[in-house]
């Protein structure tokens, strides 16, 4: 039986070629994966450094929208360039087999370029014996190769260490600034086109005066109350909840500490003497502060103008009269319309009339006449009644803010 020796030699050469090609393929895959991993670690480190740096700068200097937009643009441009050269480009390019072979041979001091020679000559039209010898020698050397040592991962480990240090800095910054402030800084960082405020670890909600700004009547004090959430500062610490107030924008702040109440509110008050003619104030506590508000002072509720219009009975044959005197004097049965203009927006008003001298041991009976707030002028009260007897009267009104006026 005849045997084709050429075919056997060709088959053996193909077997060695397959072994060498498989080993080099593994080396190329490892090189590609290490390069890709290094690139991603570098991108992670770059991103974390940007986040930490921007968070610290923004929390310290409260960067403007323009500055944050510029910083984000520079970061995105730099990140795009880095990703192209460190990640996308290596993925698109084929690993040079000569480079892979050389990396493996550096770990095999006795290889004598057997693997590089195979890469260089295995596709050349060589005699089968030489082709087989090249493959056999390369396969034998590769059998002793340790790809993990030949294709070093030190660069990848270094980039991983850098990314780990950046991650530690990220966590330190997160806990140093606090979760809520850090997340708000992230929003400001990556959405610099909106006016987003920086959150604080301590949250202050002003309860009194409601709305912050207030106007009070001269001669009265004012109470303050806030609700404190989040990190509640110690009442005796330097960052305790305090009322800061001043009478002029150029004056230094005066301080008044708020006291925690069992209800959970923190309160304090300023007397009428401390209010003076008004002041600016804000509440601070921990790392939080309310906006600056204004407390103004105005005159007490008062009557600014008084008109009494008299409509006489027809048989008297007198024309209507208008007087400004508070004393009401006319014939019995005369109809009187009072127009009382005040310095407040009115909710309601009335006139209380007390008749002449009561009998001995009896108390005076008061008659109440309810007025109407003028639709055209809510500062004016209209009271209409008929003069039937002698007596005294007093005017009362209540403003829409609950202030009460009564005649002396």
KARAMO-V143167 format. One record per backbone hydrogen bond with DSSP energy under -1.0 kcal/mol. CO is the residue of the C=O (numbers start at 1). NH is the residue of the N-H. E is the energy in kcal/mol with one decimal. If there is no record, write none. Layout:
# KARAMO-V143167
co: {CO	CO}
nh: {NH	NH}
e: {E	E}
This chain:
# KARAMO-V143167
co: {3	4	5	6	7	8	9	10	11	12	13	14	15	16	17	18	19	20	21	22	23	24	25	26	27	28	29	30	31	32	33	34	35	36	37	38	39	40	41	42	43	44	45	46	47	48	49	50	51	52	53	54	55	56	57	58	64	65	66	67	68	69	70	71	72	73	74	75	76	77	78	79	80	81	82	83	83	84	87	88	89	96	97	98	99	100	101	102	104	105	108	111	113	114	115	116	117	118	121	124	127	128	129	130	131	132	133	134	135	136	137	138	139	141	142	146	147	150	153	154	155	156	157	158	159	160	161	162	163	164	165	166	167	168	169	170	171	172	173	174	178	179	180	181	182	183	184	185	186	187	191	194	201	203	205	208	209	211	214	216	217	222	224	225	225	226	227	229	234	237	239	241	242	243	244	245	246	248	254	256	259	261	265	266	267	268	270	271	272	275	279	280	281	282	283	284	285	288	293	294	295	296	298	302	305	307	308	309	310	311	313	314	321	323	331	334	335	336	337	338	339	340	341	341	345	348	349	350	351	352	353	354	359	367	369	372	377	378	379	380	381	382	383	385	387	392	394	395	396	397	398	398	399	403	405}
nh: {5	8	9	10	11	12	13	14	15	16	17	18	19	20	21	22	23	24	25	26	27	28	29	30	31	32	33	34	35	36	37	38	39	40	41	42	43	44	45	46	47	48	49	50	51	52	53	54	55	56	57	58	59	60	61	62	68	69	70	71	72	73	74	75	76	77	78	79	80	81	82	83	84	85	86	87	88	89	91	92	93	100	101	102	103	104	105	106	107	108	111	114	117	118	119	120	121	122	124	126	131	132	133	134	135	136	137	138	139	140	141	142	143	144	145	150	151	152	157	158	159	160	161	162	163	164	165	166	167	168	169	170	171	172	173	174	175	176	177	178	182	183	184	185	186	187	188	189	190	191	194	196	231	229	227	225	212	213	296	298	220	270	268	207	208	266	205	203	237	240	286	258	284	256	282	254	280	251	245	243	267	264	261	226	259	224	222	275	276	278	295	246	293	244	290	242	288	285	281	214	279	216	218	343	341	339	323	337	321	335	316	317	310	308	334	387	311	385	309	383	307	381	304	305	400	398	371	396	369	394	367	392	362	353	351	382	380	346	342	374	340	372	338	336	333	354	352	407	350	405	347	348	402	399	397}
e: {-1.2	-1.7	-2.4	-2.2	-2.4	-2.3	-2.4	-2.2	-1.9	-2.1	-2.6	-2.3	-1.8	-2.6	-2.9	-2.3	-2.2	-2.6	-2.2	-2.0	-2.0	-2.7	-2.5	-2.4	-2.5	-2.5	-2.6	-2.7	-2.4	-2.6	-2.9	-2.6	-2.4	-2.4	-2.7	-2.5	-2.2	-2.6	-2.6	-2.7	-2.6	-2.6	-2.4	-2.0	-2.5	-2.8	-2.6	-2.7	-2.6	-2.4	-2.2	-2.9	-2.3	-1.6	-3.2	-2.0	-2.3	-2.6	-2.3	-2.5	-2.3	-2.2	-2.3	-2.4	-2.7	-2.3	-2.6	-3.0	-2.3	-2.2	-2.5	-2.8	-1.9	-2.1	-3.1	-1.7	-3.0	-3.0	-1.5	-1.6	-1.8	-2.1	-2.8	-2.5	-2.3	-1.9	-2.5	-1.6	-1.4	-1.7	-1.8	-1.1	-2.7	-1.8	-2.3	-2.3	-2.3	-2.6	-1.8	-2.1	-2.5	-2.9	-2.2	-2.6	-2.1	-2.6	-2.5	-2.4	-2.7	-2.2	-2.3	-2.5	-1.4	-1.2	-1.3	-2.9	-2.9	-1.0	-2.8	-2.6	-2.4	-2.6	-2.6	-2.2	-2.4	-2.4	-2.5	-2.1	-2.3	-2.3	-2.4	-2.2	-2.4	-2.7	-2.5	-2.3	-2.5	-2.4	-2.5	-1.7	-2.5	-2.6	-2.1	-2.2	-2.0	-2.0	-2.2	-2.2	-2.5	-1.4	-1.2	-1.4	-2.3	-2.6	-2.7	-2.0	-2.0	-1.2	-2.9	-2.3	-1.5	-2.5	-1.8	-2.9	-2.1	-2.5	-2.4	-2.5	-1.2	-1.5	-3.1	-2.5	-2.4	-1.6	-2.1	-2.9	-2.9	-1.7	-2.2	-3.4	-2.4	-2.0	-3.4	-2.2	-2.8	-3.0	-2.3	-1.9	-1.6	-2.3	-3.0	-2.2	-3.3	-2.9	-2.7	-3.0	-2.3	-2.3	-2.3	-2.2	-1.9	-2.6	-2.6	-1.5	-2.4	-2.8	-2.7	-2.3	-1.6	-2.3	-1.5	-1.2	-3.1	-3.1	-1.8	-2.7	-3.1	-2.2	-2.7	-2.0	-1.8	-2.8	-2.7	-1.9	-2.5	-2.7	-2.2	-2.5	-3.4	-1.9	-3.6	-2.5	-2.3	-3.5	-2.7	-3.0	-2.4	-2.7	-2.4	-2.8	-3.0	-2.8	-3.5	-3.2	-3.9	-3.4	-2.6	-1.9	-2.4	-3.0	-3.1	-1.5	-1.8	-2.8	-1.9}
